[in-house]
Amino acid sequence: LYAKISAAKYEAGDNVSIKKKEGADNTFVISATNSGGGTDFNVKGDVGEETQVKSGDTVNITGGATGLSHNANIGVEKADDGLKLRLAKDITTESVTLSKGENGKSTKMDAESVTVNNGKQSTKVSAESVSVNNGSQHTTVNAGGISVNSNNQAPVSLTSRGLDNGGNRISNVADGVQPHDAVNVSQLNRVKKKMEKHSDAGTAAAIAVGNLPHAMHSGKSMVAVAGGSYGGESAVAIGVSHTNEKGNVILKLSGTSDSNGKYGVGAGVGYEF
């Protein structure tokens, strides 16, 4: 049998080699080889036309990025006609930057913050604070309060210690109602005007009383009326006076009424010696 086998002829086909095994006279090794005669195949992606790859050609798979993540964010799934790349439901990465490429508009997200820039104004949100910057004004909100810094104005801050308004007016304040409410200028002006009217009316009443005549002769009595005006307010006074028989004691009683509806009374006695 061996003689028949050794007398036979062996011819290797494509991609097949036949070699006698060293140290074994009756053993031959038949193996596949890669002689460059492989099968051509086609490659097609989601975009672009199908391309034929010939045996021996190199297929380059590129993504364009250099800073690569070591996290498992992309999976490969076997399909009937090839392999499909699948993005993970939960993506883990150091940061994500979205850029429109127009006037510097961009959004960057990382583990610590989110920064949005529209080319004129930027907003940064983190666990500690929210910061808005438009170049001339910078506003920060954090656990300590709110602060606003402008290039040409004193800073404004609202903290647990109170409001520092940087010397600016507080506008559009409603009228105070409760005892500890703040008052506005309108309320203050109304009170000021009312106090001025009362003060002017009181002055008018004093003028009226000061112009009341009194009894001059011993044993005589007098009833008198006088008026007064001051600062647009007016008052009237009525007085009664009496002088004793000796002429050395004078008794006076008076009452006033002013244009604000206020009334006053007074009395006096004088002894001459």
Secondary structure, 3 states (H helix, E strand, C coil): CHHHHHHCCCCCCCCEEEEECCCCCCCEEEEECCCCCCCCEEECCCCCCCEEECCCCCCCCCCCCCCCCCCCCEEEEEECCEEEEEECCCCCCCEEEEECCCCCCEEEEECCEEEEECCCCEEEEECCEEEEECCCEEEEEECCEEEEEECCEEEEEEECCEEECCCCCCCCCCCCCCCCCCCCHHHHHHHHHHHHHHHHHHHHHHHHHHCCCCCCCCCCEEEEEEEEEECCEEEEEEEEEEECCCCCEEEEEEEEEECCCCEEEEEEEEECC
